[in-house]
Amino acid sequence: MNGSERITLSATSEPGPAGRPGTILILTGDAAPPAGYVAIRHAEAAAVAQQGGCACCRAPSDLVTMLRQLFLDRVRGETAFDAVVIEGSENLVATAMEDPLVAARYAFGETYRDS
């Protein structure tokens, strides 16, 4: 990943039965984890663990912390992926993208409506 490339971050209302190669799935609910993803992680659905204050002083939500850690794992070569799909609404992803570190490393992509 060079400095201009960001990881695609997408939302899905419900993960489909088959994963996407090169993609990590973050489950925020009780959905059964489908096969076919590089990895599946679980995070609390609340993208906003805090309100008020500047972005650098707020405690990050579970989802933001997960996205930060996934990026570090990728840089260290501990896992390889090109995209992340979050089970949740576009609003959930957009709220996570308000974090400066997440916004610098990820680019909001499309919303999948798998079934």
Beta strands, then each sheet from edge to edge (+ up, - down):
strand 1: 7-12
strand 2: 23-27
strand 3: 39-42
strand 4: 83-87
strand 5: 106-112
sheet 1: 3+ 2+ 4+ 1+ 5+
end
